[in-house]
Amino acid sequence: MAADSAGLPLAVSIFGDSSDVRQLLQEDVEAAGFSTRESGTLDELLAGDARALGDLVLVDCPRPDVASMAALARLDSRVAHAGGKLIVSTSREGLEDIFGACAESHAQILVDPTRAERVIALGRMLAELPRLRLRELSETDRLALLRLTEQVGKIAERLDRIDRKAGGGQWGQDAPFGGDSAFRFESPVDTYRGPGIERQQAKVPQRKSRPALPSATLVRKIITARRLRARFMNAELFADPAWDMLLDLTAARVEHARVSVTSLCIASGVPPTTALRWIGQMTEAGLFERVEDDCDRRRAFIRLSDKAADGMARYFAELGHDAAALV
């Protein structure tokens, strides 16, 4: 594998039909300190199951068809088993198909991304690679990776300024999350043990039965009331994608309805790429679950986990009659 300018064993494979997009991706990859292992069309991806791939694989697929979806599904599986990372950019129309195909690698999906968003995605993957390659990298290489992460951030800032001058993008609404999950669900710690005091055995409380979820009608009224604010004030002031998606999935669970990833992105009230990052975080936190379509394996849906349903039920039970006042 070719080493990049920093001497790191990290390389990128780039696939996409647009030569202009591939060129931009290659420039950003190399500016971020990676080397480009290969750059080719989607047809070359279709014909290359046996080829060696880079640690990062970038795919631009705005209009997926049956052949490209099959290739992407195989690529997703290969990347997952190799311990690599996959970034796929697509259009709003292609989101459902791309999400359905990328079931194993925890791919980062970008929807109609700006150049700055692509660089940010590279930075996020770069931040995760030390955990994937920890045993393979020397201490010097780890320090170099940290420096490269800082470089990616600076590149993104410059691109953001360029985009703003050109009047393009809303990258400011789409700032990346930190590496850690925004949600923590931890068990209570054992009883504190002071000097000379034996550790006491923590008592395990009996779990109470979960109260029922609120009616879907009530939850939908709350959602409508939250969206009403955007008619009178800037919607960005109230952006709360995690809660909006929790509400939407709570209502859907009561209604026994399936929720597509596109529908959930709309419910979040933020740009699709931002919503997808939130969906990933919520899934990692055990709040959302991905559900494959039994009738069409190319499709997948999102549902509320039992843990999240339990939390929402108890929240509304605590509110009691006051929940109606939220409408």
C-alpha positions, -999 to +999 in steps of 0.1 A: +000+000+000+014+034-009+022+057+020+010+093+021+031+124+026+031+119+063+044+084+061+012+068+073-002+035+059-035+051+049-049+053+014-082+061-002-101+045-031-124+069-050-153+059-073-178+080-092-190+087-127-183+124-126-146+131-134-150+166-119-162+152-086-134+126-086-109+153-092-122+174-063-122+144-040-087+135-050-075+170-043-092+171-009-079+136+000-044+146-008-047+180+009-059+162+041-027+141+040-040+108+025-027+091-006-051+081-034-048+044-041-071+045-071-098+067-088-123+052-111-159+051-124-187+031-109-184+006-138-148+000-126-162-006-091-187-031-106-159-050-123-134-049-094-146-072-065-112-088-063-092-055-062-075-043-030-092-013-015-079+017+005-085+022+042-111+048+032-135+043+003-153+073-012-182+067-036-202+093-054-235+078-065-262+105-070-285+083-092-282+047-081-294+020-104-298-018-099-262-026-110-246+001-089-267-008-058-255-044-061-219-033-063-223-009-034-239-037-012-209-059-019-185-030-013-202-023+020-197-058+031-161-059+021-153-026+038-170-038+070-151-071+071-118-053+063-123-028+091-122+002+068-145+032+064-170+041+037-183+075+027-211+076+001-225+108-014-259+107-031-289+128-039-322+131-019-338+108-045-311+082-041-310+083-003-334+053+004-315+030-020-281+040-006-292+036+030-307+002+021-275-010+005-251+001+033-261-022+061-228-034+075-200-009+074-218+020+092-211+041+061-213+079+064-239+090+039-238+126+025-268+141+007-261+166-020-229+176-001-209+208-005-172+205-008-167+215+028-191+187+039-170+162+021-138+174+038-156+173+072-166+137+065-129+129+057-120+144+090-145+124+109-132+092+093-096+102+100-105+107+137-118+072+139-090+055+120-065+055+150-089+032+169-091+009+138-053+008+132-041+014+167-019-017+168-004-010+134+007+026+140+037+038+159+035+066+184+050+089+158+023+080+133-005+086+159+009+121+165+009+126+128-027+115+125-036+141+152-019+168+132-037+157+100-070+159+118-062+196+126-052+202+090-086+188+078-104+212+101-084+241+087-091+230+052-128+228+059-128+263+074-112+277+043-137+259+020-165+272+042-153+308+037-150+302-001-185+287-002-200+316+017-183+341-006-198+322-035-232+322-019-234+284-018-243+259+009-256+260+044-226+243+060-230+264+091-261+244+099-243+212+093-214+213+118-199+180+127-204+162+160-177+153+183-163+118+183-182+107+214-219+099+213-241+127+225-261+102+245-249+083+275-268+055+292-248+042+321-256+018+350-253+033+385-219+029+400-214+006+430-217+021+465-187+043+472-159+027+491-140+050+514-108+043+533-111+014+556-147+007+547-157-025+529-174-021+497-212-026+501-231-047+477-253-025+456-290-035+458-306-042+425-340-024+424-370-043+411-379-030+377-413-015+375-436-023+346-434+003+318-463+027+315-481+028+281-468+052+254-490+083+249-516+083+222-503+090+187-528+118+184-512+137+213-477+132+200-486+143+165-502+175+180-470+182+199-450+177+166-474+201+148-471+227+175-433+225+174-433+230+137-457+259+139-429+280+155-411+282+121-440+302+107-432+331+131-395+328+139-363+314+123-366+276+124-328+273+131-334+287+165-353+256+175-334+229+158-336+198+180-333+169+156-329+142+183-361+151+201-381+157+169-371+122+156-378+106+190-413+121+188-419+110+153-408+074+160-429+073+192-460+082+172-451+057+145-446+029+171-481+036+186-495+036+151-476+004+141-463+024+111-429+019+094-407+050+090-383+053+061-349+071+065-361+099+042-392+104+063-372+105+095-348+130+079-377+153+071-391+149+106-357+160+121-361+195+106-324+197+097-305+190+064-304+153+054-266+149+060-270+163+095-300+141+101-281+110+090-253+118+114-279+121+142-295+088+132-261+071+133-255+086+168-289+076+181-285+041+167-251+037+184-267+049+216-292+021+214-322+045+209-329+037+172-328+004+154-324-004+117-350-028+104-346-045+070-376-048+048-387-084+046-402-079+011-374-059-004-339-064+011-327-032-007-349-012+017-345-005+054-365+014+080-358+030+114-378+023+145-376+032+182-357+007+204-374-008+234-350+012+256-360+045+239-397+035+240-393+029+278-378+063+283-405+081+262-433+062+280-419+072+314-413+108+303-450+112+293-462+093+324-442+118+345-459+147+327-493+132+332-521+156+323-496+184+318-486+167+285-517+183+269-503+217+278-474+211+254-498+213+225 
